[in-house]
């Protein structure tokens, strides 16, 4: 329990590790390749949930909404780990990075369990929609026949 308390007390403390630039033999190219790649991945992981939110707000009655939200949180947390990995080149907050990776792991597993739970329903959803369309088409055909049968009396 003492290690856990110390971990959170020193969450932003950088005195135990040097910045990543000073760990090993980083060339400018190699270091900036990592930084640029992590920032680009973070940006993509930031915008993907924004696009999902934009879609959800414009589409009423989105099926499986909790799965969409879990995907969003999962993607944002994955992106945050990449952003923090880029920052660690200057600010070595390895404890914070570890905590963020742990949170990402939990959200990742919750997303996996939600997909396992909902996948049969998701697979059936297309069939349900096709059946609903077929039923509506049949109803429209029936109404059309009734109108034609009544002719001008309608």
N, C-alpha and C positions, 0 to 999 in steps of 0.2 A: 504494500500500500504506500510505503514511503517513496518508492520509485514513481508511482503514478502521481502523487502529490508534487514531487520535484519536477516531473515532466511538465505539468501544467503551470507550475510557478515559473519555469524557465522556457515557456513556449516560444517566446520571441527573443530569447537570449542567444546571441551568436558567438559567445566567447569560447565555446567548446570546439568550434570548427572554423577553418579558414573559408573564405569565399571560394567557389569552385574554380575560378581562374588560377588559384594558387595550389590546387590539388592536382598533382601530376604535371605533365608537360603539354599544356594546351598551346597550340599555335593559334595565331589570330584567326586564320581561316577555319580551323576545326572548332574553336569556341564560338565564333559568330555563326557557323553553320548550325550548331546546336541551338543557339539563342534564336536565330531567325526561324528555324523549323518549329521550335516550341511555341513561339509567338504566333506563327501562321496557323498552327494546329489549334491553339487557344482561340484565335479569331474565328476559325471555322466552327469550333465547338460552341462558341458564343452565338453565332448567327443561325446555326441550325435550329436551336430551340426558339429563337425569335421568329423564324419562319413557321415553325409548328404552332406557336401562339397566334400568329397572324392568321393561319389557316383556321384554328379553332374558333377564333373570334368572328370569322366571317361565315362559318358553317354551323347552322343551328343543329342541335341534337347529334353531336359527333359521337359515334359509338365507341365504346371502350376508352372513354376519356381518362380514367385513372392511368391506363397504360401510356397514353400520350404524355401525361404529366410526369410519370416515372422516367420515360425516355428523356424528357427535357432535363430533369434533375440529374440523371445519369450523365448526359452529355455535357452539361455545365460543369459538373464535378470533375469529369475527365479533363475537360479543358482547363479547369483551374489548376490541376496538377501540372500540366504543361507550362502554364504561365508562371507558376511558382518555381518550376525547374529553371526557367530562364532567369528569374530574379535571383536565384541562389548563386549565380555567377558573381553577384556583388554583395548580396545580403544572405548569409548562410543560415537560414531558418529551417534547419533540417527537422526539428521537432514539429514545427507547424506543417512541414511537408509530409511527415509521417502521419500526422493526424488527418490531414486532407486525403491522403491515400487510403487511410482506414475508412473514412466516411464514404469515399468513392467505392470502396470494396463493398460496404454494406448496401449502398444504393444499387450497385451493380447486381448483387445477389437478389435484392428485392425485385428488381426488374426481371431477372431470369425467372424467379418464382411466379411473378405476375404473368409472364408470357406462357409459362408451362400451364398455369391455371386457366388462362383465357384462350389459348391457341385453338382448342376444339371449337369454342364459341366463335372465334374469329374466322375459322375455316367454314363454319356453318353459315356465317353471316351472308356471304355471297349467295348461297343457295336460298336463304330466307328472302333476300331482296329479289331474286329472280322469281320466286313463287309469288311474292307480293305483286310484282309487275304483271305476271300472268293472270292473277286474280283480278286486278284492275282492268286489264285488257278484256277479260271475259265479261266483266260488268259493263264496260263501255260498249262492247258488241251487243250485249243483251238490251241495253237502253236504246241503242241505235235501231235494233229490230223492232222494239216496242213503238218507237217514234214512227218508223216506216209503216208499221201495221196500222197505226191510227191515221196515217195520211194527213189530210187537211183538217181533220177534226181536232187536231192538237193545237 
